Amino acid sequence: MRPFSLLFLSFLLTGCGAEAPLDVKGTDITQSADFTAGKRQLALTDHNGRPVTLDSFKGKVVVLFFGYTHCPDVCPTTLSDMATAMKLLPPAEAARVQVLFASVDPERDTPETLKAYVPYFHPGFLGLYGTPAQVAQAAREFKIVYRKHVEPGATGYLVDHSAGSYVLDWKGDLRLYLPFALPPADIAHDLSVLIRSSKDAA
């Protein structure tokens, strides 16, 4: 598949505020003007059939990735890297992280499909799904771009989509952007920094 490069350079750290910059390998977007305004809900359903929003995960650091189960490369790589990063964290810190995989392919990603796919990488990971309208709304909240892509002669289709992950702190505020293929050790480092930052602020 051909992942979109998230239209990212346009919103790096354009504001100013009280939060001190984080010493991270990804990008600290705490003060990004594109994300400081507006309330994000992420109103979807998890692969166990439970309606969830971002408020459902308050108290945890949340890693959010938009993808789909038929993805041939970016999605399984990202989930695998996240699973490795979780193993690199001390158990007490790993317990404070929730990884969410939000499907941008509501046509094929049923609850059963997500339940078989997402926990394969890590038993604590959750797949999220919704109606096409719900998925579109969630994607807009996080400035995710996605579209169905049919290769000539193919019987199925791919979905081009933004390839990075977002990290939210224990209050549900957006803090980090992790680009695709960031090494697991760097992901673990950034999650640990944010967890320690959350402890200090609590």
N, C-alpha and C positions, 0 to 999 in steps of 0.2 A: 504494500500500500504506500501511498505518498502522503506522509503526515504534513499537515499545515504547520508552518513555522508560526507559532502564536504571534499575533500582532503585538509584539511585546516591547520593542525598543521605544515605542511611543509613550509608554506610561511608566518608565523607570523613575522612581523617586523624585517626583516633580513637586512634592509638597514639603512642608516643614512642620515639625511638631515635637511633642515631648518624648516620644519613644526613642531610646538610644539605638543606633544601628546595631544589628546583630553580626557577630563574627561568623559568617556562614560561607559555604562553598557554592550554594545556589544564590538566589537573589532575594534580598530583603525588600519586600514591597509594602512594608508597613505604612509608609507615607505616600504611596502612589495615589495621585489624585483620581485616577480612574476607579479605584477601589475603596476610597475612604467614604464615599457617599452611598447612601441606599442600604436597605436591609436585604440580606440574602437569606432565602428560606431553604432551598434545595428540598422542596416538598415532593418526595418520591416514596417508593415502597421498597423495603429490603427483600432479599431473596427468601426470607422466611415468612413473607406476607405481612410484615408490620409496617404501617405508615410511619415515615420518619421525616424529620426536618433537621437542620443543623442544631436546634435546641436539644435534640435527642442525644447529642454527643457532648454536651457541655461538661467541662471537667477533664476532657481528654484533648490531646493534640490530634488533629484530624488531617490525614493525607487524602486528598481528593483527586481522582484521575477519571477523565471521561474517555471511554473506549467502547469496544464491542467484542463479543466472544469469538467471532469469525475472523478477527484481525490476524494476519499471518506473521506479524513481526513486532510492531511497536508495543502492543498491549501485553502479550506474554512476556516480552523482555522487561517491561516496566514492572509488572507484577512479580516477576522473578527477582528483579533487583530490590524491590521493596521487601520481599520475603527474606532475602539475604541481609538487608539492612536491619531488619527486626532481630535476626539472630545475633547481630553484632552489638546490639544494645544490651546493657545490663537488664536482667529480667524485670526489675522494678520499674525501669524506664519503658521497656517494651509494653508493659501492662497499661501504660498511660497513653498509648498510641492506638488510634483506630484508622485503618485504611479502608477507603470507600472507592468502589469501582462503579461509576455511573454509566449505564449503557446509553449509547447514542443510536442504537439499532432496535427500537421497540418492536419492529416487525418480526424479528427472529429471536431476540433475547427474552425468552419467557422466564418466569421465576425458576422453573425446573432447570433450564439451561444455565442460568447464573449460579444456582445452588450447586450444580455439578462442576462448574468451571472455576469460580472465584476461590472457594476454599481449598481447591487443589493446590494452590500456591502457598496458602497459609490458612489454618483453620479459623483464625480470627478476622480475616478479611470479609467484608460484606459487599455483595453486589446490589446495586440499586436499579430499579426500572420504573417506567411510568408510561402513560399514554403519550402519543406523539406531541400533544400540546404541552404536557408536563415536562417532557424532556427538553422541548424547545425553550420553555421558560427557565429551566435550570441552567441550560447552556448560556442563555442571555445573561443571567446573573453573574456568570463567571467569564463572560466574553469568550466562550468556546465556539469555534467554527467547525461545522461538520456538514458533509453532503454525501449522498449516495453516488458511487462511481462504478460504472459498468465497463469492463474491459471488452474490446471487440472480440466476439466469438465466445464469450464466457456465458455459462448458464446461470451463474449467481452474480453477486455484486460485492464490491468492497465499500467501505465508508471512509472517506478522507476525513481526518479530524485533527484538532490541535493535540499536540503530543506531550506537553509538559504536565506537571502535577502542582497542585496548590497545597499549602500547609496552613491550617488555621490553629490558633492557640486555644487554651482551655476555655476562653470566653467566647469563642466563635469568631474572633477577628482574624482576617487574612493577614498573614505575616510573611510567608515565603513562596517563591516560585522555584520549582526544581525542574530544570530542563531535561528533556529526554536523554537517556544514556549517562546521566550523572552516576559515577561509580557508587556502589552500595556503601562503601566506607564513608564517602562524602555525605550521602543521605543520612546515615546513622549519626554522623557528626552534627549535621544541621538539626536533626530531631532532638538530639541530646541537648544542644544549645538552647533550643526553644523550650524544652521541658524544664531545664534549669532556670530559664528566664521566667517561666510560668510559676515555678515554686517561689522564686524571689518576690514575684508580684502578688502572690496569693496572701 
